[in-house]
């Protein structure tokens, strides 16, 4: 099977939710998708990105794909390529952010035991409440960094995680912290505005109006040290583990495996 046929079949299969778990669990398919991301034909690259985008609709799949050897590096490379259209680069950026969302979580509050810093939400925060914010202007990594800095300064914030593609931020806070404190802190950036997202009686999501005036925000007197994303060891590991072999050396064996997978696993 040629690359165009392979990516077309995979995209069609991924469009059907019941097929996605089978694709993600097959290592040869994920490896093949990564290989297709570096193909010279822009249509093949776009098809591979669309396939991965379908698979990203399940957050469990995001974690598996993010850890797949070479996945994140390949997506970064597409964003830096000069021979692909801008809409393909935008799609690559969207997929990259969706895969990264599962690890973008920070906790400014630490337990008294300093030997094991807690960076993630744990069951010990049973009394914490969760607030979902829609953040207007959250459309790139620089704006995300501004939002992080604002939230880290708010006393009572336990943890937060981002979904940049949806302009969403989910924040866990102490019960006594008012939502208005979060929106006011974010508004202090001058370029971002936040609204709380809730569900109405019909079960539909609605945005609560933002207060016309800011409210006083109690700030943390000092902040713990954090590992910036650009210094994250995960990024270096992915670059170090990128496949050294050329596309020509790998393509033949993978296309045979992919064709075999498609023919044995699914029907169309």
N, C-alpha and C positions, 0 to 999 in steps of 0.2 A: 504494500500500500504506500502511495506517495504521501508526503507531509500534509498536503491540502486535504486529502481524503481522510487521513487519520484525525486531524484536528477538527474536521467537520463532523465526523462520527462522535468524537468525544464531547464536542459542544452540544450536539443534539441529545446525547445521553445525559449530560450534566443538567440540561434544562428540565429534566424530569426528576423531581425530588427523590423518588424511590431508588434511583440509580446512584445517587451521590455517595452514599456510604461505601458502595462497592468500588467506586473509582478511587476514593481517598485511601481505602485499605490496601489497594494494590500498588506496591512499590514501583513496579515497572511503569505504571501509568503516570505517577507523580514524577518519576525521573524523566519520562518522555516529555511531559509538559514543560519541565525546566529546560530540556534540550530545545524544544520548539520556541521558547522565549528568546533564544539567540539566533533564530533563523533569519536569513537575509530577506525573505519575502514578508513584507509588512502584513499581508492578509493572514499569513500563518501565525505571526506574532499576535495579531489582534484576536484570532480565533482561540489561541491558547489562553490569553488574558480573559476573554469572555467565559471560557470554561472554568477557570479558577474563580472568577467572580461569582458564578453560580454556586460553586462549592463553598464559598465564603458565607453563604446564607446560614450555615450551621456553625456556631462559634466553636464547637468541638473540632470541626474540620479545620478551622483556622489554626488552632494550636498544632495540629499534626503537620499541616503544610508549611507553617512557619519554621518548623524544626527540620524540614526536609533539606538535605544537603544542596546548597547553591540556590535555593528559591529566592531569598531576599536579595542576594547579590545580583541575580539575573534581573529582578524587577528594578533595582537601582540602575543597572546598565541600560535598560530601555529608556529610562528617564534622561539619560545622558547621550543617547544616540542621536546622530544628526541625520540619519537616513530614514526616519519614521515620522509619520504625521503627528501633529500636536494632539489630536484626539486619542491616538494610541498611547502617547506619553501620559495624558491625563488619566486614561484607564489604568495604566500601570501604577500611577500614583495612588489612585483610589484603592486598588487591590493591595498595594503595599501598606496603606494605612489600616485597612481592614485586618490584615494579618498581624500588624503591630499592636492593634488595640488590646489584644489579650494579655500583653505584658506591660502596658503603660499604666501602672498603678503605683501610687506612692503613699506613704503614711508618715506624716510629720510628727505624730506622737509615738514615743517609745515606752516600753515597759521599763520598770526599775532595773531589771536584769540587763546590764549593758553588754554582757558577753555574747548575746544572740539578738542583734537588732531585728525588730519586726518591720518588714516592709510591705506586708500584705494584710488584707482583711482576715481576721481570725474569728473563731467562734467566741473568743473572750469578750468581744464587743457586743454582747447580747442586748444591751439597752440602747445601742446606737440606732439612729433613724437614717433612712436613705432618702436623698433628695435628687431628683433628676432635673437637670437644667438644659435648656436649649440656649446656646450661646451664639448670638448674632455676631458675625465677623470672625468666627473660628474656622478659617479656611486655609491655613497653612501652619507649618511647624513653628514659625516665629510667633504667631498669635497664640499658639498652644503654650509656648514657653511663658508668655506674658500671663496667661491664665493660671498656669501652675504657680508662678511666683505670687500672684494675688491670693490664691487659695491657701498656699503654705503659710501665709502670714496670719490667717484667721484663727484665732484661738477657739478650739472646740472641733476643728476639722480632724477627722480620724484618717480618712483615706479618700482617694478619688481616682477615677479612670475615665479615659476619653474614647469617644468614637468620632473622630474628626470628620469622616465622610458624612455623618448625620448631624454634625455640629452639636453633639450631645456630650454632657459630662455628668457622671453619676458620682455623687458625693455622700460619704457616710460621716455623720456628725454626732456630737453629743446631743441628747434629747433637748437640752435647754437652748441650743443655738437656733436662732431664728433664720429662716430662709432669706429674709431681707438683708441679713449681714453678708451672706454670700453674694447676692446680686449687687450690693453696694460696693463690696471689695472688688468685684470684677469690673464694675462701672468706673472705678478709679483708674483703670488702665487707659481710659479715654478713647479706646478703639474697640472695646468689646462691651456688649450688653447681654444680660442673662434674664431669662424668664423660666419660672418653674413649670415643669410639664406634669400634668395630672390627668386622670381619666374621669370623665363625667359619668352621669348615671347610665348613659347608653354604652359605656365602655370605650368611648372614643377619646383619644388624646386631645387635650386643649392646653393652651398657654395662659397662665395667670398674668394679669396686667402687672407691669413693673411699677413700683412706688415712684411717685413724682419727685420725692425728696430722698436723699441718701440717709441711712441710719448710721449711728456710731458703731464702729467695728472694733472689737477688742483684739489687739494684735499680739502674737507671740513675741516675747522679749528676745528670744534667741531661737535659732533654727538648727536642726541637726545637719550634718554633712550628707550630701547626696551624690551619687554617681551620675554625672550627666550622661544623656543618651549617646552623645558623640564619643564618649569614652567607654561605652558599654562593652564588656568583653565578648558579648554575643555577636556583635557586629564583626569584630576581629576574627572570631572563630569561623564565621560564615565565609569571610574572605579567604582565610587560610585553607579552608576545606573545599574551596571551589574546584570543580573537576579540571585537571590539567589537560586531559585528552581533547583532541579536536572534535568538531562536530562530525567530520567524515568518519573518524574512527568509531564513534559511538552510534551513529544514526542507523546503520544497517541492522545491528543486533537489536536495537530497541524497536525499530519499526516492525520487525518480525514478531517480537514479544507483544507489542501493542496489538497487532493484527490478530494474534493468537488469543489474547485476552478478550478482544472485542467479539470474536467469533464464538468463543466458548462461554462467555459470561452473560451476554445480553442478546436479545432478539429484536430485530426491527423489520 
